[in-house]
Amino acid sequence: MKILYTDIDYVLSLSSEYTQKQTKWGWVSRFNAKAVSVYNEILEKTGALPVISSDWKHHYTLTQLQEIFVDFAGISRIPVDTTPYIPGATLQQLEEFRAKEILQHVEKRNPDAWVAIDDLDLSKWIDPLHFVHLPHMNEGIKQSGKAKEVIKLLNRND
């Protein structure tokens, strides 16, 4: 099993689309069509299963996130899970806690391959063989070369 740990804000929902739309799930930020296309390409070329590491897991249930991904955003695979929530993070600890949540999920699921994609810099806690940093909030996953990097990391044991 391959897992793609997915942040949403500034990865799939970019700053250019950060306006929200009223939906049956409440207010939902728009997803960037090009970022969704690139994300779908990664899922197709790797067979990875999405797991939500985003703070969206605090605002929507897994079922709602699955519906948002497929029905609202047009993502080809539904998220199979969310990472656990570790309470108590201050703003200064957000990156560390996000990384710890991902690592707890990895320990529980023990995937054959996994990569986390995030605009937060998790590199202090997650090895570069498992993390791709997406620091440009206007580009997210559609940044030049980032999709190839994620695909290469997820398929490195094939």
N, C-alpha and C positions, 0 to 999 in steps of 0.2 A: 504494500500500500504506500502510495506517495501522498503527501499532504502539502498544500499551499496555504500557509497561515497568512490571512489576508486582513490588512487594515483597509478601511474604506475611504475616510476623509483624506484628501490629497493624494490618493492612490487611484481610486476609481471615480470618486466624486471630487472633481478638481475645483480650485478656487474660482475658475471661470464659470462653473455651473453651481456655485454654492447656494443659489437661491433654492428655497424649498417649495414643494408642491403638496397641496392637500390631497391625501389619498385615503383609501379605506384603512390604512395602517396609521393614519395621522399625518403629520407633516414629515415629508421625506425629502432629503437633498437629492438633487438630480445627479445622475451618473453621466460621465462624459462618454459619448458614443465611440470615439476612437480608443479610449482607454478600455472600454468593455470589449471591443473587437480584439485588441491585443491580449487582454486577459483570457478571452475565449480561445485564442490561438495557443496560449501557454497551456491551458487545460487540455486542449485537443492533442497537442504534441507530446504531452507528458503523461496523460492519464491521471493527473493529480486530482485529489479531492479537496475542495475548499473547506477551510475551517476559519471561522471568524475570530480574529484577535482584536478587532476594532472595539472601541467604546460603544459602538452601536448595540452591542450585546446587552448593555444596560438599559436601552430604550425599547428594544423589540425582543420578542421571544424568538427562539430558533425557527419555529414555524413561520412567523412573520418575516424573518430574514430570508428564509427559503423562498417565500412568495415574492418578496421585494427583488431578490436576485433574478428570478426567472420572469415574473410577470411585469415588473416595473422596469428593470434594467436590461433585460434580454440576455442574461448570462446563461450559458449552456449547461452548467452543472449547479445543482443546488448545494449549498453548504451542508455538510454532514454533522457539524458540531460547532460549538463555540469553545474558546479557551476558558478555563476557570477564572473566577474573579477573586483577586486578593485585595481585601479592603485596606484602607489606611494610607494610600499613596498621597503624598503631597504633590504639588505641581512639579517640584524639583525631582521627585522620584518616579514620575510617570513612565519614563523610558525603562528604568530598572524593573518596575512592577510589570510592565507589558512583557518584557523579556522573560521574567520569572513565570508569568502565566503561560507563555508559549512553552517554556521548558518543562513545566509541570505536565502540560498536555502531551508533549513528546514522551516523557517518562511513562505516562499512563498508557498511551497508544502504541508506542514503539514502532513508528513507521519505518519502512525500508529506506525511504528518502523523504526529506522535508526541507522546505525553504520558507522563511518569513519575509514578506514584503511590507515595508512600512516607511512612512515619511519621518517617523521618529528614529533617532540614531540608536539602535540596539546593539551596536558592534562591541561595546564594552562587555556584554554579557552573552552574546551569541556569536559563535565562530563564523568567519566569512564564507565557509562552505555551506552555511545554512541561512545566510542573511543577505538580502539585497536592499540597500538603502535608496529611497526615492525622495530626495530632499527638495525637489522643485514642485511646489504646490500647484503650478499651472500645467505640469506635464505628467505627474504621477507615473503609472506603469508604461505610458507611451513614450517615455524618455528614450532617446537613441541608445540602443544596445542593451537596455535593461531586460527586455523580454528574452533576448538570446542568452543573457547571463542566467536568468531564472531557469530557462529550459535546460541549459547545459548542466546546472547544478542538480536539478531534479532527475536528469537522465544519466548522470555520471556513472552509475553502477550498472547500466543496461548493457 
